[in-house]
């Protein structure tokens, strides 16, 4: 029987072509809006699909597994897979894969630096100032920011993306400290990073704190009011990982009350909704979860999600199986 695959939203064509060239039937949902869980269930009931390409905005849980008993693999188009109940999938013998593209780590690390440098050099505020016609000549006191050379970068989580950030950080002349549940000797050797077993010391010492942990029960609200208060008043917080890792209400208060100097956020606790007061702050830079949105990364991710399905259908263990 020809294998059939449902894709919950359009992904780069390169991935779809890999599957169609293998002779599989690929149904891509046409709407560009985020599908509700009900909508996904309705679509999956139309055919006995064998596989699904899901996105990080799709909640894949018991209800979906019940609605689509023929689906044996969910290939998630993301490095993270916190949108999927992997334990329930395992109980049912359903395979879950992710797409940890090398170029995704590079893109997210670059975006982390874009946020870091924009905060330090006050790029967004300055851009708005020029656009509003307020620039009436060079002023020695205008938009004084800070430099990052010689500052201390604190990484919380030093896996694929954290490791790549450390790699770039060395070139920027940053001193690197990090905490992780596992030591990363590669970044210690390559970038001279110093390890701390708990995040507290990193929060106290860093001028820039950058978060790169997965979202799990143990990392939800890892950054809360108490930990924000440990940071330097001059410090920046960068979050390109997952929104709920930061208690966003506590962050708004910390930014409002100048407990920390600024934040750069690509992800939000209740995205796409933003916590009250966040947009009013001028010491925060907000991007709409686009850290991995480079053309190279998105194409590589599409290739990986397709390859995971091909491998599974051809009786191999997909390289990116996570359960
Ligand atoms: P990874 O699995 O390679 O690295 C995560 C690291 O966190 C690991 O070294 C792990 O040991 C460590 N860790 C786990 N639990 C921890 C804890 N409680 N305390 C300290 N360290 C802990 O993951 P990655 O690919 O580097 O991704 C990092 C984050 O970036 C994830 O949250 C992922 O979802 C997110 N991400 C975001 C985007 C985006 O577009 N903004 C794109 C890709 C990935």
Boltz pocket constraint, residues with backbone or C-beta under 6 A from the ligand:
constraints:
  - pocket:
      binder: B
      contacts: [[A, 79], [A, 80], [A, 81], [A, 100], [A, 104], [A, 105], [A, 108], [A, 156], [A, 157], [A, 158], [A, 159], [A, 160], [A, 161], [A, 162], [A, 179], [A, 180], [A, 181], [A, 182], [A, 211], [A, 212], [A, 213], [A, 214], [A, 215], [A, 218], [A, 219], [A, 240], [A, 241], [A, 242], [A, 266], [A, 267], [A, 289], [A, 290], [A, 291], [A, 292], [A, 293]]
      max_distance: 6.0
